[in-house]
Amino acid sequence: MHRWFNIALINLGIAGIIGCVLRSMYIWEIPFFRFKALLNAHSHVAMLGWAFIAMVVFLLRDQTGKGPSRFSFALLLVAQVAVTGMLVGFPVQSYGAFTITVSVLHMLVSYVLCFQVWKATDSWRANGSRLLARLAVISMVVSTLGTWGMGLIVSSGGFGTELYYWSIQFYLHFQLNGWFWFGALALWSRWAETHGARHVMDRFTIRLWVASVVLTFALAIAWSEKHWFVYATNSIGVILQFWAGWRTAKAILGAQRMLHDKAPLWAWRCVTYALVAMGLKVVMQAAVAIPELALMAFTVRNFTVGFIHLSTLGGITMMLFAMALLKGWFVSTSFVARAGLSIFTTGFLLHEAVLFVQGAMFWFGFGMMPGYYWIMLLVSVPLPLGIFILMVHSRQTRRKAVALARA
């Protein structure tokens, strides 16, 4: 499974390079590529090529060392073929017959892989990591209802309508806040449980997370349904999410004090970064419960992009990096690994800072900061650079492990 994690890292690096190309398109005219089509390739490769494959790899590979079946490897191969199809197809035709076909193929394979995850986590602690893994799988399946719905809406002539955009938001909401976040919590809880911690995530906290995920979907439709009931629903969800986040942070920090000598320092750092990112995400969602701030979040694209990257790069990716460190796929004593993690983290922080500062300047009427597009390109470069340094390190680590196994 280490090899498949490296493949997922390659996908993340490619998504990072595409992100830099997208930033450069604001500076130079790049022939043969359309911005929107390339953006679709970037988002699909990042979510389905990196986050999905890496999450499945970790969930299938038990902390006790139990590995996946050959059937799971075959499914991962098909999923990667579909991701490669998206990488090639979206820049050429955006949404068309080919890209829709490979997207549907990936979705069908993801159902089977999630069923494999369900079986692989059957022996995990029922009220902790197993429940979280179950909720992750359920959220993944539920999220795809938005994709199927989008197909029906488009086929009936509803492209560009409110329902069309609601279906997209439904998919993204339950992917980012359900499937990936519950999966990340499941992985962390499983590691802590196998190292002696008890009740890392209690059932009440998990219920709070579930309720908040369902209710905060109201925020995704508030841009078109400016009704007090929609804002009230989101506000209740945000309060529950804040409560769940607080209890989760306390539980993880408590486990950290108990297990501080069981994991390398950089693993704890990555978990901390993930918690901080998700904490900021919760605070921002709490802020947009105020209608005036919700309008700002919807109308200033910098805030939307920054919010999405805060979840994907800050919360989910950092937690996956922590899992790689705990498994020894990244070796924190290696200078190369520390350099890769430091460069990536620095790039992420700068990227988010520039996005939110510029968004605030737009909203308060200060216009665009001098050299903004150049700055965004420069702060985007460390992301793929750090990823490819980590990829080289991970490949070297795997080769050493294979050589030792053969010796």
JOKARA-V315559 format. One record per backbone hydrogen bond with DSSP energy under -0.5 kcal/mol. NH is the residue of the N-H (numbers start at 1). CO is the residue of the C=O. E is the energy in kcal/mol with one decimal. If there is no record, write none. Layout:
# JOKARA-V315559
nh | co | e
NH | CO | E
NH | CO | E
This chain:
# JOKARA-V315559
nh | co | e
5 | 1 | -1.9
6 | 2 | -2.0
7 | 3 | -1.9
8 | 4 | -2.2
9 | 5 | -2.1
10 | 6 | -2.1
11 | 7 | -2.1
12 | 8 | -2.1
13 | 9 | -2.6
14 | 10 | -2.6
15 | 11 | -2.5
16 | 12 | -2.1
17 | 13 | -2.2
18 | 14 | -2.6
19 | 15 | -2.0
20 | 16 | -1.8
21 | 17 | -2.3
22 | 18 | -2.6
23 | 19 | -1.9
24 | 20 | -2.3
25 | 21 | -1.4
26 | 23 | -1.2
27 | 24 | -1.6
28 | 24 | -3.0
30 | 28 | -0.7
31 | 29 | -0.6
33 | 30 | -0.8
38 | 34 | -2.4
39 | 35 | -2.5
40 | 36 | -2.0
41 | 37 | -1.6
42 | 38 | -2.4
43 | 39 | -2.6
44 | 40 | -2.3
45 | 41 | -2.4
46 | 42 | -2.1
47 | 43 | -2.3
48 | 44 | -2.5
49 | 44 | -0.8
49 | 45 | -1.0
50 | 45 | -1.2
50 | 46 | -0.6
51 | 46 | -2.1
52 | 47 | -2.4
53 | 48 | -0.5
54 | 50 | -2.8
55 | 51 | -2.2
56 | 52 | -2.5
57 | 53 | -2.5
58 | 54 | -2.2
59 | 55 | -2.3
60 | 56 | -2.5
61 | 57 | -1.7
62 | 60 | -1.1
62 | 66 | -1.8
65 | 62 | -1.8
73 | 69 | -1.6
74 | 70 | -2.3
75 | 71 | -2.1
76 | 72 | -2.4
77 | 73 | -2.1
78 | 74 | -2.1
79 | 75 | -2.4
80 | 76 | -2.4
81 | 77 | -2.3
82 | 78 | -2.3
83 | 79 | -2.2
84 | 80 | -2.6
85 | 81 | -2.1
86 | 82 | -2.0
87 | 83 | -2.5
88 | 84 | -2.1
89 | 85 | -3.1
90 | 86 | -2.3
91 | 87 | -0.5
92 | 88 | -0.6
92 | 89 | -0.6
93 | 89 | -2.8
94 | 89 | -0.5
94 | 90 | -2.2
96 | 94 | -0.7
100 | 96 | -2.5
101 | 97 | -1.8
102 | 98 | -2.4
103 | 99 | -1.9
104 | 100 | -2.4
105 | 101 | -2.3
106 | 102 | -2.3
107 | 103 | -2.1
108 | 104 | -2.6
109 | 105 | -2.4
110 | 106 | -2.4
111 | 107 | -1.5
112 | 108 | -1.3
113 | 109 | -2.6
114 | 110 | -2.5
115 | 111 | -1.7
116 | 112 | -2.0
117 | 113 | -2.3
118 | 114 | -2.4
119 | 115 | -2.0
120 | 116 | -2.7
121 | 117 | -1.9
122 | 119 | -1.5
124 | 121 | -1.5
128 | 125 | -1.3
130 | 125 | -2.2
131 | 125 | -0.7
132 | 128 | -2.0
133 | 129 | -2.4
134 | 130 | -2.5
135 | 131 | -2.4
136 | 132 | -2.2
137 | 133 | -2.2
138 | 134 | -2.7
139 | 135 | -2.5
140 | 136 | -2.1
141 | 137 | -2.2
142 | 138 | -2.9
143 | 139 | -2.6
144 | 140 | -1.2
145 | 142 | -1.7
146 | 143 | -1.4
147 | 143 | -0.6
148 | 144 | -2.4
149 | 145 | -2.5
150 | 146 | -2.1
151 | 147 | -1.8
152 | 148 | -1.8
153 | 149 | -2.5
154 | 150 | -2.5
155 | 151 | -2.3
156 | 152 | -1.2
157 | 154 | -1.8
158 | 153 | -3.1
161 | 158 | -2.0
165 | 161 | -1.9
166 | 162 | -2.6
167 | 163 | -2.2
168 | 164 | -1.5
169 | 165 | -2.4
170 | 166 | -2.6
171 | 167 | -2.0
172 | 168 | -2.4
173 | 169 | -2.9
174 | 170 | -2.1
175 | 171 | -1.5
176 | 172 | -2.8
177 | 173 | -2.5
179 | 174 | -2.7
180 | 175 | -3.0
181 | 176 | -0.6
182 | 178 | -2.5
183 | 179 | -1.7
184 | 180 | -2.2
185 | 181 | -2.4
186 | 182 | -2.4
187 | 183 | -2.3
188 | 184 | -2.2
189 | 185 | -2.7
190 | 186 | -2.6
191 | 187 | -2.1
192 | 188 | -2.4
193 | 189 | -2.8
194 | 190 | -2.3
195 | 191 | -0.7
195 | 192 | -0.7
196 | 193 | -1.4
197 | 192 | -2.5
202 | 200 | -0.5
206 | 202 | -1.8
207 | 203 | -2.2
208 | 204 | -2.0
209 | 205 | -2.0
210 | 206 | -2.3
211 | 207 | -2.6
212 | 208 | -2.3
213 | 209 | -2.3
214 | 210 | -2.0
215 | 211 | -2.4
216 | 212 | -2.6
217 | 214 | -0.8
218 | 215 | -1.8
219 | 216 | -1.3
220 | 217 | -1.0
221 | 217 | -0.6
221 | 218 | -1.0
222 | 218 | -0.7
222 | 219 | -0.6
224 | 221 | -1.2
225 | 221 | -2.3
226 | 224 | -0.7
227 | 225 | -2.5
230 | 227 | -0.5
231 | 227 | -1.9
232 | 228 | -2.6
233 | 229 | -2.4
234 | 230 | -2.2
235 | 231 | -2.4
236 | 232 | -2.3
237 | 233 | -2.2
238 | 234 | -2.6
239 | 235 | -2.2
240 | 236 | -2.3
241 | 237 | -2.4
242 | 238 | -2.9
243 | 239 | -2.2
244 | 240 | -2.8
245 | 241 | -2.9
246 | 242 | -2.2
247 | 243 | -2.3
248 | 244 | -2.5
249 | 245 | -2.5
250 | 246 | -2.1
251 | 247 | -2.2
252 | 248 | -2.7
253 | 249 | -2.6
254 | 250 | -2.1
255 | 251 | -2.3
256 | 252 | -2.3
257 | 253 | -1.9
258 | 254 | -1.5
259 | 255 | -2.6
262 | 259 | -2.2
263 | 260 | -0.5
267 | 264 | -0.7
268 | 264 | -1.5
269 | 265 | -2.2
270 | 266 | -2.5
271 | 267 | -2.2
272 | 268 | -2.4
273 | 269 | -2.9
274 | 270 | -2.3
275 | 271 | -2.4
276 | 272 | -2.7
277 | 273 | -2.6
278 | 274 | -2.4
279 | 275 | -2.5
280 | 276 | -2.6
281 | 277 | -2.1
282 | 278 | -2.3
283 | 279 | -2.3
284 | 280 | -2.5
285 | 281 | -2.3
286 | 282 | -2.2
287 | 283 | -2.1
288 | 284 | -2.2
289 | 286 | -0.9
290 | 287 | -1.8
291 | 289 | -0.6
293 | 290 | -0.6
294 | 290 | -2.4
295 | 291 | -2.2
296 | 292 | -1.4
297 | 293 | -2.3
298 | 294 | -2.0
299 | 295 | -2.1
300 | 296 | -1.9
301 | 299 | -0.7
303 | 300 | -0.9
304 | 300 | -1.1
305 | 301 | -2.7
306 | 302 | -2.6
307 | 303 | -2.4
308 | 304 | -2.2
309 | 305 | -2.3
310 | 306 | -2.0
311 | 307 | -1.5
312 | 308 | -2.7
313 | 309 | -2.0
314 | 309 | -1.5
315 | 310 | -1.5
316 | 311 | -2.5
317 | 312 | -2.3
318 | 313 | -0.6
319 | 315 | -1.1
320 | 316 | -2.2
321 | 317 | -2.5
322 | 318 | -2.0
323 | 319 | -1.8
324 | 320 | -2.0
325 | 321 | -2.0
326 | 322 | -2.3
327 | 323 | -1.9
328 | 324 | -0.6
328 | 325 | -0.6
329 | 324 | -2.1
330 | 324 | -1.5
332 | 330 | -0.7
334 | 331 | -1.9
338 | 334 | -2.2
339 | 335 | -2.5
340 | 336 | -2.6
341 | 337 | -2.6
342 | 338 | -2.4
343 | 339 | -2.7
344 | 340 | -2.4
345 | 341 | -2.5
346 | 342 | -2.6
347 | 343 | -2.5
348 | 344 | -2.5
349 | 345 | -2.5
350 | 346 | -2.5
351 | 347 | -2.6
352 | 348 | -2.5
353 | 349 | -2.3
354 | 350 | -2.5
355 | 351 | -2.0
356 | 352 | -2.5
357 | 353 | -2.4
358 | 354 | -2.5
359 | 355 | -2.2
360 | 356 | -2.3
361 | 357 | -2.1
362 | 358 | -2.4
363 | 359 | -2.2
364 | 360 | -2.2
365 | 362 | -1.1
366 | 361 | -2.8
367 | 361 | -0.8
372 | 369 | -1.5
375 | 371 | -2.6
376 | 372 | -2.7
377 | 373 | -1.9
378 | 374 | -2.5
379 | 375 | -2.5
380 | 376 | -0.9
381 | 377 | -1.3
382 | 378 | -0.6
383 | 380 | -1.1
384 | 380 | -0.8
385 | 381 | -1.8
386 | 382 | -2.7
387 | 383 | -1.9
388 | 384 | -2.6
389 | 385 | -1.8
390 | 386 | -2.1
391 | 387 | -2.3
392 | 388 | -2.2
393 | 389 | -2.2
394 | 390 | -2.8
395 | 391 | -2.3
396 | 392 | -2.1
397 | 393 | -2.4
398 | 394 | -2.3
399 | 395 | -2.2
400 | 396 | -2.2
401 | 397 | -2.1
402 | 398 | -2.5
403 | 399 | -2.4
404 | 400 | -2.3
405 | 401 | -1.9
406 | 402 | -1.7
407 | 403 | -1.3
